[in-house]
Amino acid sequence: INAEYGTHRSKPQSQTSVHMSRRLKELINDVRECKTAQDERAVVAKELAAIRTSFKKNEGDYRQRNMAKLIYLHTLGYSTTFAQMECLKLVVSPYYSDKRIGYLGLMLLMDEKQEVLMLVTNSLKNDLTHPNHFIVGLALCALANISSAEMCRDCSPDIEKLLASSNPYIKKKAGPESCVSKQCVAW
């Protein structure tokens, strides 16, 4: 297992968690096969209940898969705001693949709850100083999309350090032409 480069651990399949591990592709197929809006709502309600149960059982092996399904359901217009804390759990994971889906979930599902914003700011600050430049890039992308005046104020010293980076990937993400710089300068 190499947390720095984001290789993921294997996920055990047990008989009791087979329903919880339903894949996104299967959910999409089930939703598309619905003949009426009522059928669709029933499929979505059943899936949301299964995802909530999985979160309550703290099944970390399926958190990433469940977040992908929640993002899909959000694009269909269903309420998925209950998953904000699960996004944060993915963001604080040492695995790149968890962080990627966690930040995507935050960018789409986050609302203006102050306590969640403070936790997001702390996670962003940690990832802005991460040695892996891809994780730094994820944090910069998320900051550009969800930043508030407080986030920009708290993260600006780290962004200034990144501007002096010798890594071209980081310079491009944090540079003066990037969304991060434009967003934080506007504040």
C-alpha positions in Angstrom: 0.0 0.0 0.0 1.5 3.3 -1.1 -0.5 6.2 0.4 1.8 8.8 -1.1 1.0 7.8 -4.7 -2.6 6.9 -4.1 -2.6 3.2 -4.8 -5.7 1.7 -3.1 -6.1 -1.2 -0.8 -8.1 -4.2 -1.9 -11.7 -4.4 -0.9 -13.0 -7.6 0.6 -16.4 -8.9 -0.6 -18.5 -10.5 2.0 -22.0 -12.0 1.7 -23.5 -9.5 4.1 -22.3 -6.4 2.3 -23.1 -7.5 -1.3 -26.1 -5.1 -1.4 -24.1 -2.3 0.0 -21.5 -2.7 -2.7 -23.9 -2.2 -5.6 -22.0 -0.4 -8.3 -22.8 3.0 -9.8 -23.3 1.4 -13.2 -26.0 -0.9 -11.8 -27.8 2.0 -10.2 -27.7 4.0 -13.4 -29.2 1.0 -15.3 -31.9 0.6 -12.7 -32.8 4.3 -12.9 -32.9 4.2 -16.7 -35.1 1.1 -16.7 -37.8 2.9 -14.6 -41.0 3.4 -16.6 -42.5 6.1 -14.3 -41.3 8.8 -12.0 -42.7 6.9 -9.1 -40.6 3.9 -10.0 -37.5 6.1 -10.2 -38.3 7.6 -6.8 -38.7 4.1 -5.3 -35.3 3.0 -6.7 -33.6 6.1 -5.5 -35.2 5.9 -2.0 -34.1 2.3 -1.6 -30.5 3.2 -2.7 -30.4 6.3 -0.4 -31.5 4.1 2.5 -28.8 1.5 1.7 -26.2 4.2 1.5 -27.3 5.7 4.9 -27.1 2.3 6.4 -23.6 1.8 5.0 -22.5 5.1 6.4 -24.0 4.3 9.9 -22.2 1.0 9.9 -19.0 2.9 9.0 -18.2 0.7 6.1 -15.1 2.5 4.9 -14.5 0.1 2.1 -17.6 1.2 0.2 -17.5 5.0 1.1 -15.9 5.9 -2.2 -18.4 3.9 -4.2 -21.3 5.3 -2.2 -20.1 8.9 -2.7 -20.0 8.3 -6.5 -23.6 7.1 -6.4 -24.6 10.1 -4.3 -23.0 12.5 -6.7 -25.0 10.8 -9.5 -28.2 11.1 -7.5 -27.4 14.8 -6.8 -27.2 15.4 -10.6 -30.7 13.9 -10.9 -32.0 16.5 -8.4 -32.3 14.3 -5.3 -31.2 15.7 -1.9 -27.8 14.3 -0.8 -26.7 16.9 1.7 -26.5 14.3 4.5 -23.2 13.1 2.9 -21.1 16.2 3.6 -19.4 14.7 6.6 -18.7 11.5 4.5 -17.0 13.8 1.9 -14.8 15.1 4.7 -13.9 11.6 5.8 -12.8 10.8 2.2 -10.8 14.1 2.0 -8.8 13.3 5.1 -8.0 9.8 3.9 -4.3 9.2 2.9 -5.4 7.7 -0.4 -5.4 9.9 -3.5 -8.5 8.1 -5.0 -10.5 8.8 -1.8 -9.4 12.4 -1.8 -10.4 12.9 -5.4 -14.0 11.7 -4.9 -14.2 13.5 -1.5 -13.2 16.8 -3.0 -15.6 16.3 -5.9 -18.4 15.5 -3.5 -17.6 18.6 -1.4 -17.6 20.8 -4.5 -21.1 19.5 -5.5 -22.8 18.8 -2.2 -21.5 21.4 0.2 -23.8 24.0 1.6 -23.1 27.0 3.8 -23.0 25.3 7.2 -20.3 27.1 9.1 -19.0 24.0 11.1 -18.4 22.1 7.8 -16.6 25.0 6.2 -14.1 25.2 9.1 -13.4 21.5 8.8 -13.0 21.9 5.0 -10.6 24.8 5.5 -8.4 22.7 7.8 -8.4 19.8 5.4 -7.5 22.2 2.5 -4.6 23.7 4.5 -3.2 20.2 5.2 -3.4 19.2 1.6 -1.9 22.4 0.3 1.3 21.5 2.1 1.2 17.8 1.1 4.4 16.4 -0.5 2.4 14.8 -3.4 1.8 17.5 -6.0 -1.4 15.8 -7.3 -3.0 16.1 -3.8 -1.9 19.7 -3.7 -3.6 20.1 -7.1 -6.9 18.6 -5.8 -6.9 21.0 -2.9 -6.2 24.0 -5.2 -9.0 22.9 -7.5 -11.4 22.6 -4.6 -10.4 25.9 -3.2 -11.1 27.6 -6.5 -14.6 26.1 -6.6 -15.8 26.5 -3.0 -13.7 29.2 -1.5 -15.2 31.9 0.7 -13.5 35.0 2.0 -12.5 33.2 5.2 -11.1 30.2 3.3 -9.0 32.5 1.1 -7.8 34.5 4.1 -6.8 31.3 5.9 -5.1 29.6 2.9 -3.4 32.6 1.3 0.0 32.1 3.0 0.1 28.5 1.7 -0.9 29.7 -1.8 1.8 32.3 -1.8 4.4 29.5 -0.9 3.0 27.4 -3.8 3.5 30.3 -6.2 7.2 30.0 -5.5 7.2 26.3 -6.2 9.7 24.9 -8.7 7.1 22.3 -9.8 5.4 23.4 -13.0 2.2 21.5 -12.2 1.8 23.4 -8.9 2.8 26.7 -10.5 0.1 26.3 -13.1 -2.6 25.4 -10.6 -1.7 28.2 -8.1 -0.4 30.8 -10.6 -1.7 34.2 -11.3 -3.8 33.0 -14.2 -5.5 30.3 -12.3 -9.0 30.3 -10.7 -7.5 30.1 -7.2 -5.5 33.3 -7.6 -8.4 35.1 -9.2 -10.8 33.9 -6.6 -8.6 34.8 -3.6 -7.5 38.1 -5.0 -11.2 39.1 -5.5 -11.8 38.6 -1.8 
